[in-house]
Amino acid sequence: MIDFVKYELKGVTPHYLERSPYLEFHNKVNTKTGELGAYLNAYFRGMEFKIYASTTANPEQRITVEGSLHKYWNKGAHNFNDFGINEIQDVLENLKKNFRVRPENCVLKQLEIGVNINPPAKTKSILKQCLLHKTDRLKWVLTRDEGNYIQAQHQRHILKIYDKKTHYKNRGFKIEDEVMRIEMKYTKMHDLNSKGIYTLEDLLNFGLQNFTPILLKQWQQVIFYDFKALKGTKYENRYSNPNFWENLTYDGLKYHRNNLNKIAKAQPENIKDQIAKLIKEKADFLNTSTPEINPLHIRLKTGVGASEKKDENRRFCVVTGINISMQKKGSILLSHTGLKYYFKTDIKIFDEVKRKFLSRNWSNKDHQTQIKEIAHNIRNKHNNLKLQQQRIYSRSQTTLFNLATF
């Protein structure tokens, strides 16, 4: 259920992170004044690590980490499949192993909680029927990494509802069923702190299952215009107008919302209630520890295992480790297609690869030339690794593993 997190990292020194083989820190420089930026930053699988310079107010250097744990599990590519308690534990173990990041040392600053469901109707149609959340209009937002979604922004949190299938299918992923995501983003920590949640460890001890009724309440507070239920009634035009709802008094809003829900419940399909049930079922499933393996429930691996090959949306480059599921079937290396995908959807991933596989000789070249050179260097790295293996193991030597599948 966890997706995006931002936390201040304690218990790890900046010096230790700067020495990490997984991170390459850089600093922005003002080309006119030569002044350095306020922090160093580095990326790994889409997670951004920042080391802030000392100031009078903060004499000790601060470290923050932010990004999607869900995308991290998918090696940076997407978050449209299921990401439950087993996968969360895997990601946290990986962060601990690679960077000594321990949940008790992660002081939360922002948090997203949500689920992906297969809705009972086209997601795009459902989004059009969502008019308001509480008293705020649900507005359409377009971002290059998540595509189109609707959101209502409140003082301490934001509700977001996405059409995941359309966005990621258009970018080359294999998605058969409709995928709708509903999530709540805590932008301020007051509500979490009131529950005794300050760190990632507190969050896990609190229990992610306890966010299920919170997420359900957020969905129930959506003013949902059910086309089928209201067709032909005297409320058909009135209830479809967001301006009508926005101009109501508190008592008027309460009355008409209850009336709308009553009319919807009389409709056999009752889309809003069906979605509520799906949210609860998915949340219960994600919070159950299980060894089950299916295309939406696969454990994190350091390499490409046999089970991962069953899921077309979890294919990884053998050199970079980055997800290449948006590329043609049979691809084993991050290519022009994948590089262009990450440039458009997640510049953090693109910059991570660029820093490792583009020499300074090409830093001033145009974008297309840089992509071509990065892909070329990845291929060279792969070929060099194959030659190295062949030098170590001759073709006539019997080996335990088939090296040709490297």
C-alpha positions as CSV (number, residue, x, y, z in Angstrom):
1,M,0.0,0.0,0.0
2,I,3.0,2.3,0.5
3,D,4.1,4.2,-2.6
4,F,5.9,7.5,-2.4
5,V,7.9,8.4,0.7
6,K,10.0,11.2,1.8
7,Y,12.0,11.0,5.0
8,E,15.0,12.5,6.8
9,L,17.6,9.8,7.3
10,K,19.3,9.5,10.7
11,G,22.0,7.1,11.8
12,V,24.0,7.2,8.5
13,T,26.8,9.7,7.9
14,P,27.1,11.7,4.6
15,H,30.6,10.3,4.3
16,Y,29.3,6.7,4.2
17,L,26.7,7.5,1.5
18,E,29.3,9.4,-0.6
19,R,31.5,6.3,-0.6
20,S,28.6,4.0,-1.7
21,P,29.3,2.2,-5.0
22,Y,25.6,2.6,-5.9
23,L,25.5,6.4,-5.6
24,E,27.2,9.2,-7.6
25,F,26.7,12.5,-5.9
26,H,26.6,15.8,-7.9
27,N,26.1,19.4,-7.0
28,K,24.4,22.1,-9.1
29,V,26.6,25.0,-10.0
30,N,25.4,28.5,-10.9
31,T,27.2,29.0,-14.3
32,K,27.2,32.8,-13.8
33,T,28.4,33.1,-10.2
34,G,30.0,29.8,-9.7
35,E,27.9,29.4,-6.5
36,L,27.3,25.8,-5.4
37,G,23.8,24.5,-4.7
38,A,22.4,23.9,-1.2
39,Y,22.8,20.1,-1.5
40,L,24.5,17.1,-3.2
41,N,22.2,14.6,-4.8
42,A,22.3,11.1,-6.2
43,Y,19.8,8.6,-7.6
44,F,19.3,4.8,-7.3
45,R,16.3,3.1,-8.9
46,G,14.5,6.4,-8.9
47,M,15.1,7.1,-5.2
48,E,16.8,10.5,-4.6
49,F,19.4,10.9,-1.9
50,K,20.2,14.5,-0.8
51,I,23.0,15.7,1.4
52,Y,22.4,19.2,2.6
53,A,25.2,21.6,3.4
54,S,25.6,22.8,7.0
55,T,23.9,26.0,7.9
56,T,23.7,28.2,11.0
57,A,20.2,26.8,11.7
58,N,21.4,23.2,11.0
59,P,25.1,22.9,11.8
60,E,25.0,19.1,11.1
61,Q,24.5,18.0,7.5
62,R,21.0,16.7,6.9
63,I,20.2,13.7,4.6
64,T,16.8,13.2,3.0
65,V,15.6,10.3,0.8
66,E,12.5,10.5,-1.4
67,G,10.9,8.4,-4.1
68,S,8.5,5.6,-4.8
69,L,9.2,2.3,-2.9
70,H,6.8,0.6,-5.3
71,K,8.8,1.8,-8.4
72,Y,12.0,0.9,-6.6
73,W,10.7,-2.7,-6.4
74,N,10.0,-2.6,-10.1
75,K,13.5,-1.2,-10.7
76,G,12.2,2.3,-11.4
77,A,9.7,1.6,-14.2
78,H,6.2,1.7,-12.9
79,N,3.7,1.2,-10.0
80,F,0.7,-0.4,-11.6
81,N,1.0,-3.9,-10.2
82,D,0.5,-5.0,-6.7
83,F,2.9,-4.0,-3.9
84,G,2.1,-5.6,-0.6
85,I,3.7,-6.2,2.8
86,N,6.0,-8.9,1.4
87,E,7.4,-6.6,-1.2
88,I,7.7,-3.7,1.2
89,Q,9.8,-5.8,3.5
90,D,12.0,-6.8,0.5
91,V,12.6,-3.2,-0.5
92,L,13.4,-2.2,3.1
93,E,15.9,-5.1,3.4
94,N,17.5,-4.0,0.1
95,L,17.8,-0.4,1.3
96,K,19.3,-1.7,4.6
97,K,21.8,-3.9,2.8
98,N,22.9,-1.3,0.2
99,F,22.7,1.9,2.3
100,R,22.3,0.9,6.0
101,V,18.8,2.6,5.9
102,R,16.9,1.3,8.9
103,P,13.1,2.0,9.3
104,E,13.7,3.4,12.8
105,N,16.0,6.0,11.4
106,C,13.6,7.2,8.7
107,V,11.7,10.3,10.0
108,L,8.7,10.7,7.7
109,K,8.1,14.0,5.9
110,Q,5.6,12.8,3.2
111,L,3.8,9.5,2.6
112,E,1.5,8.0,0.0
113,I,-0.9,5.2,0.8
114,G,-3.0,3.6,-1.9
115,V,-4.1,0.5,-3.9
116,N,-4.5,-0.5,-7.5
117,I,-7.8,-2.2,-8.3
118,N,-9.5,-3.7,-11.4
119,P,-12.6,-1.5,-11.5
120,P,-16.1,-2.7,-12.6
121,A,-16.1,-0.2,-15.5
122,K,-13.7,1.8,-17.7
123,T,-11.5,3.8,-15.4
124,K,-11.7,6.9,-17.6
125,S,-15.5,6.8,-17.3
126,I,-15.3,6.4,-13.5
127,L,-13.0,9.4,-13.2
128,K,-15.4,11.6,-15.2
129,Q,-18.1,10.7,-12.7
130,C,-16.0,11.8,-9.7
131,L,-16.9,15.4,-9.2
132,L,-15.8,16.6,-5.7
133,H,-13.9,15.2,-2.7
134,K,-15.5,16.6,0.5
135,T,-16.1,20.2,-0.7
136,D,-13.2,20.5,-3.1
137,R,-13.5,19.9,-6.8
138,L,-11.5,17.0,-8.2
139,K,-9.3,18.6,-10.9
140,W,-7.5,17.0,-13.8
141,V,-3.7,17.0,-13.6
142,L,-1.2,16.0,-16.2
143,T,2.4,15.0,-15.3
144,R,5.0,13.4,-17.5
145,D,5.7,10.5,-15.1
146,E,2.1,9.6,-14.0
147,G,0.1,10.8,-16.9
148,N,-3.5,12.1,-16.4
149,Y,-5.2,11.8,-13.0
150,I,-7.7,13.7,-10.9
151,Q,-6.9,15.1,-7.4
152,A,-8.4,17.2,-4.6
153,Q,-5.9,19.1,-2.5
154,H,-6.6,19.7,1.1
155,Q,-4.7,21.4,3.9
156,R,-2.8,18.3,5.1
157,H,-3.4,15.7,2.4
158,I,-4.2,15.1,-1.2
159,L,-6.6,12.5,-2.7
160,K,-5.5,11.2,-6.2
161,I,-7.3,8.8,-8.5
162,Y,-5.5,7.5,-11.6
163,D,-6.1,5.6,-14.9
164,K,-3.0,3.4,-14.7
165,K,-3.8,1.1,-17.7
166,T,-4.1,3.8,-20.3
167,H,-1.0,5.7,-19.2
168,Y,1.4,2.7,-19.0
169,K,-0.1,0.7,-22.0
170,N,0.6,3.7,-24.2
171,R,4.2,3.5,-23.1
172,G,4.7,-0.1,-24.1
173,F,3.7,-2.2,-21.1
174,K,1.5,-5.3,-21.4
175,I,-1.7,-4.6,-19.4
176,E,-4.9,-6.5,-20.2
177,D,-7.3,-5.4,-17.5
178,E,-8.4,-1.9,-16.4
179,V,-6.2,-0.6,-13.5
180,M,-7.4,2.2,-11.3
181,R,-5.4,3.6,-8.5
182,I,-6.8,5.5,-5.5
183,E,-4.3,7.0,-3.1
184,M,-4.0,9.4,-0.2
185,K,-0.9,11.6,0.1
186,Y,0.1,13.0,3.5
187,T,1.8,16.3,2.8
188,K,2.0,17.2,6.5
189,M,2.6,14.8,9.3
190,H,0.1,16.0,11.9
191,D,-2.4,13.2,11.2
192,L,0.3,10.5,11.3
193,N,2.0,12.0,14.4
194,S,-1.4,11.9,16.2
195,K,-1.4,8.2,15.7
196,G,2.2,7.9,17.1
197,I,3.7,7.5,13.6
198,Y,7.0,9.4,13.2
199,T,9.3,6.9,11.5
200,L,8.9,4.1,8.9
201,E,9.2,1.7,11.8
202,D,6.3,3.4,13.6
203,L,4.3,3.0,10.4
204,L,4.9,-0.7,10.1
205,N,4.2,-1.2,13.9
206,F,1.0,0.7,13.5
207,G,0.0,-1.7,10.8
208,L,-0.8,-0.8,7.2
209,Q,-4.1,-2.7,7.5
210,N,-5.2,0.2,9.8
211,F,-5.1,2.5,6.8
212,T,-7.9,0.5,5.0
213,P,-10.8,2.3,6.8
214,I,-9.0,5.6,6.2
215,L,-8.7,5.0,2.5
216,L,-12.3,3.8,2.3
217,K,-13.5,6.9,4.1
218,Q,-11.7,9.0,1.5
219,W,-13.5,7.2,-1.3
220,Q,-16.9,7.5,0.4
221,Q,-16.4,11.2,0.6
222,V,-16.2,11.5,-3.2
223,I,-19.3,13.0,-4.8
224,F,-19.8,10.3,-7.4
225,Y,-22.3,11.0,-10.2
226,D,-23.7,7.6,-11.2
227,F,-24.9,8.1,-14.8
228,K,-27.1,4.9,-14.8
229,A,-28.7,5.5,-11.4
230,L,-29.6,9.2,-12.2
231,K,-30.7,8.9,-15.8
232,G,-34.3,10.0,-16.2
233,T,-34.6,11.4,-12.7
234,K,-35.3,15.0,-11.8
235,Y,-31.7,15.2,-10.3
236,E,-30.0,14.1,-13.5
237,N,-28.8,17.6,-14.7
238,R,-28.5,19.1,-11.2
239,Y,-26.3,16.4,-9.7
240,S,-24.0,16.3,-12.8
241,N,-22.9,19.9,-12.3
242,P,-19.9,20.5,-10.0
243,N,-21.0,24.1,-9.6
244,F,-24.2,23.0,-8.0
245,W,-22.3,21.0,-5.3
246,E,-19.7,23.7,-4.7
247,N,-22.4,26.4,-4.0
248,L,-24.3,24.3,-1.4
249,T,-24.2,25.1,2.3
250,Y,-22.8,22.5,4.6
251,D,-26.3,21.2,5.5
252,G,-27.4,21.3,1.8
253,L,-24.3,19.4,0.8
254,K,-25.0,16.8,3.4
255,Y,-28.6,16.4,2.4
256,H,-28.0,16.1,-1.3
257,R,-24.9,13.8,-0.9
258,N,-27.1,11.4,1.2
259,N,-29.8,11.6,-1.4
260,L,-27.3,10.9,-4.2
261,N,-26.0,7.9,-2.3
262,K,-29.6,6.6,-1.7
263,I,-30.4,6.8,-5.4
264,A,-27.1,5.0,-6.3
265,K,-27.8,2.2,-3.8
266,A,-31.1,1.5,-5.6
267,Q,-29.2,0.8,-8.8
268,P,-28.2,-2.9,-8.9
269,E,-24.7,-2.2,-10.2
270,N,-23.9,0.6,-7.8
271,I,-20.4,1.4,-9.1
272,K,-19.3,3.4,-6.1
273,D,-20.1,0.6,-3.6
274,Q,-18.5,-2.0,-5.9
275,I,-15.3,0.1,-5.9
276,A,-15.4,0.4,-2.1
277,K,-15.5,-3.4,-1.8
278,L,-12.6,-3.8,-4.3
279,I,-10.5,-1.3,-2.3
280,K,-11.1,-3.3,0.9
281,E,-10.4,-6.7,-0.8
282,K,-7.2,-5.4,-2.3
283,A,-6.0,-3.8,0.9
284,D,-6.7,-7.0,2.8
285,F,-4.8,-9.0,0.2
286,L,-1.8,-6.6,0.2
287,N,-1.5,-6.7,4.0
288,T,-1.4,-10.5,4.2
289,S,2.0,-12.1,4.3
290,T,1.9,-14.9,1.7
291,P,4.5,-16.9,-0.3
292,E,2.1,-16.9,-3.3
293,I,3.7,-16.1,-6.6
294,N,1.7,-14.6,-9.5
295,P,2.3,-11.9,-12.1
296,L,1.2,-9.2,-9.6
297,H,3.0,-10.7,-6.6
298,I,6.7,-11.4,-7.2
299,R,9.5,-11.0,-4.7
300,L,12.4,-8.6,-5.3
301,K,15.4,-10.3,-6.8
302,T,19.0,-9.0,-7.4
303,G,19.0,-10.7,-10.8
304,V,16.3,-11.9,-13.3
305,G,14.9,-15.1,-11.8
306,A,12.8,-17.7,-13.6
307,S,9.6,-16.6,-11.8
308,E,10.1,-13.0,-12.9
309,K,10.2,-14.0,-16.6
310,K,6.5,-15.0,-16.3
311,D,5.6,-11.4,-15.8
312,E,6.3,-9.3,-18.9
313,N,6.2,-6.1,-16.8
314,R,9.2,-7.2,-14.7
315,R,12.0,-7.7,-17.2
316,F,15.4,-6.1,-16.3
317,C,18.5,-5.0,-18.2
318,V,21.3,-7.5,-17.3
319,V,23.9,-4.6,-17.2
320,T,22.1,-1.7,-15.5
321,G,19.5,-3.7,-13.5
322,I,16.8,-1.2,-14.7
323,N,13.4,-2.4,-15.8
324,I,13.1,-2.7,-19.6
325,S,9.5,-4.1,-19.8
326,M,8.5,-1.2,-22.1
327,Q,10.9,-2.5,-24.8
328,K,10.2,-5.3,-27.3
329,K,10.0,-8.9,-26.1
330,G,13.4,-10.6,-25.9
331,S,15.3,-7.4,-25.0
332,I,18.1,-8.0,-22.4
333,L,19.7,-4.5,-22.5
334,L,18.4,-1.0,-21.9
335,S,18.1,0.5,-25.4
336,H,17.0,3.7,-27.1
337,T,13.3,2.9,-26.4
338,G,13.9,2.4,-22.7
339,L,16.1,5.5,-22.4
340,K,13.6,7.7,-24.1
341,Y,10.9,6.2,-21.8
342,Y,12.8,7.2,-18.7
343,F,13.7,10.6,-20.0
344,K,9.9,11.3,-20.5
345,T,8.6,9.7,-17.4
346,D,11.3,9.7,-14.7
347,I,14.3,12.0,-15.2
348,K,15.9,10.6,-12.0
349,I,16.3,7.2,-13.6
350,F,17.5,8.7,-16.8
351,D,20.1,10.8,-15.0
352,E,21.2,7.8,-12.9
353,V,22.0,5.8,-16.1
354,K,23.4,8.9,-17.9
355,R,25.9,9.6,-15.1
356,K,27.2,6.0,-15.2
357,F,27.2,5.4,-19.0
358,L,27.9,8.7,-20.7
359,S,31.5,9.9,-20.7
360,R,32.3,13.6,-20.3
361,N,33.4,13.7,-24.0
362,W,29.7,13.6,-25.0
363,S,28.3,15.8,-22.2
364,N,27.8,18.8,-24.6
365,K,26.2,16.8,-27.5
366,D,22.5,16.9,-28.4
367,H,20.0,14.7,-26.6
368,Q,19.6,12.1,-29.4
369,T,23.4,11.7,-29.7
370,Q,23.7,11.2,-26.0
371,I,21.0,8.5,-26.0
372,K,22.7,6.7,-28.8
373,E,26.1,6.8,-27.0
374,I,24.6,5.6,-23.7
375,A,23.0,2.6,-25.4
376,H,26.3,1.9,-27.2
377,N,28.2,2.0,-23.9
378,I,25.7,-0.4,-22.3
379,R,26.2,-2.8,-25.1
380,N,29.9,-2.6,-24.8
381,K,29.7,-3.2,-21.1
382,H,27.7,-6.4,-21.8
383,N,30.1,-7.6,-24.5
384,N,33.1,-7.0,-22.2
385,L,31.4,-9.0,-19.4
386,K,30.8,-11.9,-21.8
387,L,34.4,-11.8,-23.0
388,Q,35.6,-11.8,-19.4
389,Q,33.4,-14.8,-18.6
390,Q,34.8,-16.6,-21.7
391,R,38.3,-16.0,-20.7
392,I,37.6,-17.5,-17.2
393,Y,35.6,-20.4,-18.5
394,S,36.7,-22.0,-21.8
395,R,34.0,-23.4,-24.1
396,S,35.3,-26.9,-23.5
397,Q,35.1,-26.6,-19.7
398,T,32.1,-28.0,-17.9
399,T,30.3,-25.4,-15.9
400,L,27.5,-25.5,-13.3
401,F,25.6,-22.7,-15.1
402,N,24.8,-21.9,-18.7
403,L,26.9,-18.7,-19.3
404,A,25.2,-18.1,-22.6
405,T,22.1,-16.8,-20.7
406,F,24.1,-14.0,-19.1
